């Protein structure tokens, strides 16, 4: 696939560009400083399972839509109860930890490089407000940042990917969806987007049956591959 075949790049954010577990762990250390590493990992698992489970219930129609802010507040209360913390201010601070996620080492430079050649669109399950804070904290450079909140659902619902198609004004096959999660890319493929899997410390590796357009070690490798493919096509 060459650069000339795509007109914009769409990025997953959580896990692909920012270290979500690290940000949540930091919030938990602030919530309950006496926790040891094993305790933090147990609470991190509790948080993640709750968020994923509630998003799935919303996708399945078992629960009305709630933005990620509300789910984070619920998860924070659950974690605080498990940690034996009943300070409302501390729980409220924990709920905001999802907006203070560090970028991966290659993220900022990689986005800057790709932004020289393509319009960049962030597409995240984070709410509009959370996405604003997350982008600012991590220093993410976008031409447009889209939240699943605008579709009142969560990825992998096709309506979320359709946001990027609509905003770009492009046919789906002119968009390249980049993610560290194979499930995310499969859903984007279903709507006709091109796909690029970028491996990372967290994410969902491709299955043997997956056929994505590009496979990259990081954003620099992705940019290199697009450069090389375009040079060959030229």
C-alpha positions in Angstrom: 0.0 0.0 0.0 1.4 3.4 -0.9 1.1 6.9 0.5 -0.8 7.9 -2.6 -3.6 5.4 -1.7 -4.6 7.2 1.5 -5.6 10.8 2.2 -5.9 10.8 6.0 -4.7 8.7 9.0 -7.1 7.8 11.8 -5.5 6.8 15.2 -6.8 4.9 18.1 -5.6 6.7 21.2 -5.9 4.6 24.4 -3.2 2.0 24.5 -2.0 2.8 21.0 -0.6 6.3 21.6 -0.7 6.6 25.4 0.1 4.3 28.3 -3.3 3.9 29.8 -2.3 1.4 32.5 0.5 3.6 33.7 -1.8 6.6 34.2 -4.4 4.5 36.1 -1.7 3.0 38.3 -0.5 6.5 39.2 -4.0 7.5 40.2 -4.3 4.4 42.4 -1.0 5.2 44.1 -2.3 8.7 44.9 -5.6 7.2 46.1 -4.0 4.6 48.4 -0.3 5.3 49.0 0.0 2.2 51.2 -0.8 -0.2 48.3 2.0 -2.5 47.2 2.7 -3.3 43.6 0.5 -6.5 43.7 -2.3 -4.5 45.3 -2.2 -1.9 42.5 -2.2 -4.6 39.8 -5.3 -6.2 41.4 -7.1 -2.8 41.4 -6.0 -2.1 37.9 -7.5 -5.4 36.8 -10.7 -4.5 38.6 -10.8 -1.1 36.9 -10.2 -2.5 33.5 -12.7 -5.3 33.8 -15.4 -2.9 35.0 -14.9 -0.4 32.2 -14.7 -3.1 29.5 -17.8 -4.9 31.0 -19.9 -1.8 31.2 -19.0 -0.7 27.7 -20.0 -4.1 26.4 -23.3 -3.9 28.2 -23.9 -0.5 26.5 -23.0 -2.0 23.2 -25.3 -4.9 23.8 -28.2 -2.6 24.7 -28.3 -3.9 28.3 -27.5 -0.4 29.6 -28.3 3.1 28.3 -25.3 5.1 26.9 -23.0 6.7 29.4 -19.9 8.7 28.5 -16.5 7.5 29.6 -16.4 10.2 32.4 -19.4 8.6 34.1 -18.0 5.1 33.8 -14.6 6.3 35.2 -16.4 7.7 38.2 -18.2 4.4 38.8 -14.9 2.5 38.4 -13.2 4.9 40.8 -15.8 4.3 43.5 -15.5 0.5 43.0 -11.7 0.7 43.3 -11.8 3.0 46.3 -14.2 0.6 48.1 -11.9 -2.3 47.4 -9.0 -0.2 48.7 -10.9 0.9 51.8 -10.8 4.5 50.9 -13.9 6.7 51.6 -12.5 10.2 50.9 -14.8 11.7 48.3 -12.0 14.1 47.0 -9.6 11.2 46.6 -12.2 9.2 44.7 -12.9 12.2 42.4 -9.2 12.6 41.7 -8.9 8.9 40.9 -11.8 9.2 38.4 -9.8 11.8 36.5 -6.6 9.7 36.2 -7.7 8.6 32.7 -7.0 12.1 31.5 -3.4 12.0 32.7 -1.9 9.3 30.6 1.7 9.4 29.5 2.5 9.1 25.8 4.6 6.2 24.6 8.2 7.3 23.8 7.6 7.3 20.0 4.2 8.9 20.0 4.9 12.7 19.9 7.6 12.5 17.3 5.7 9.9 15.2 2.6 12.0 15.1 4.6 15.1 14.2 6.3 13.3 11.3 3.1 11.9 9.9 1.3 15.2 10.3 3.7 16.7 7.8 2.1 14.6 5.1 -1.4 13.6 6.2 -4.4 15.0 8.1 -4.4 13.2 11.4 -7.7 12.2 13.1 -7.8 10.9 16.7 -10.7 8.5 17.3 -11.2 7.5 20.9 -13.7 5.9 23.2 -12.8 8.7 25.7 -15.4 11.3 26.2 -15.0 14.8 24.6 -13.9 16.3 27.9 -11.6 13.5 28.8 -10.1 13.5 25.3 -9.3 17.2 25.5 -7.5 16.7 28.8 -5.7 13.6 27.6 -4.5 15.3 24.4 -3.2 18.3 26.3 -1.4 16.2 29.0 0.2 13.8 26.5 1.1 16.5 23.9 -0.8 14.7 21.1 -1.0 16.6 17.8 -4.2 16.3 15.9 -5.9 18.0 13.0 -9.2 16.7 14.5 -9.9 14.7 17.6 -13.2 12.7 17.6 -14.9 11.1 20.6 -17.2 8.1 20.5 -19.4 10.3 22.7 -20.5 12.0 19.4 -22.0 8.6 18.3 -23.3 7.8 21.8 -21.8 4.4 21.7 -18.3 2.8 21.9 -15.9 1.1 19.5 -16.2 -1.4 17.9 -19.7 -0.1 17.0 -19.5 0.9 13.3 -21.1 4.3 14.1 -17.8 5.4 15.8 -15.7 4.7 12.8 -18.3 6.4 10.6 -17.5 9.6 12.5 -14.1 9.7 11.0 -15.4 9.0 7.5 -18.0 11.7 7.8 -15.7 14.4 9.2 -13.0 13.6 6.6 -15.4 13.8 3.7 -13.4 10.9 2.2 -14.4 7.4 1.0 -13.5 4.8 3.8 -10.8 3.2 1.6 -8.9 6.5 1.6 -8.5 6.4 5.4 -5.9 4.4 7.2 -6.9 3.3 10.7 -3.9 2.8 13.0 -4.2 0.9 16.3 -2.4 -1.5 18.7 -5.7 -3.5 19.0 -6.6 -6.0 16.4 -10.3 -5.9 17.4 -10.3 -2.1 16.7 -8.8 -2.7 13.2 -11.2 -5.5 12.4 -14.2 -3.2 13.1 -12.6 -0.5 10.9 -12.1 -3.0 8.1 -15.8 -3.8 8.3 -16.5 -0.3 7.3 -14.0 -0.3 4.5 -11.1 1.6 6.1 -7.5 0.6 5.4 -5.7 -0.7 8.5 -2.3 -0.6 10.1 -1.4 -2.6 13.2 1.3 -1.0 15.4 2.7 -3.3 18.1 3.0 -2.0 21.6 3.4 -3.0 25.2 -0.4 -3.1 25.7 -3.0 -4.0 23.1 -4.6 -6.9 21.3 -2.2 -8.8 18.9 -3.5 -9.9 15.5 -4.8 -13.4 15.1 -3.5 -15.7 12.4 -6.6 -15.0 10.3 -6.2 -11.2 10.4 -5.1 -9.5 7.2 -4.2 -5.9 7.8 -2.7 -3.6 5.2 0.4 -2.7 7.3 2.2 -4.1 10.3 4.6 -1.8 12.1 6.8 -2.0 15.2 6.1 1.7 16.1 5.1 5.0 14.5 8.5 5.6 13.0 8.4 2.2 11.3 4.9 3.0 10.0 6.1 6.3 8.5 9.1 4.5 7.0 6.8 1.9 5.4 4.6 4.6 3.9 7.6 6.4 2.6 9.1 3.3 1.0 5.8 2.2 -0.5 5.2 5.6 -2.0 8.7 5.6 -3.4 8.2 2.2 -5.1 4.8 3.3 -6.5 6.3 6.5 -7.9 
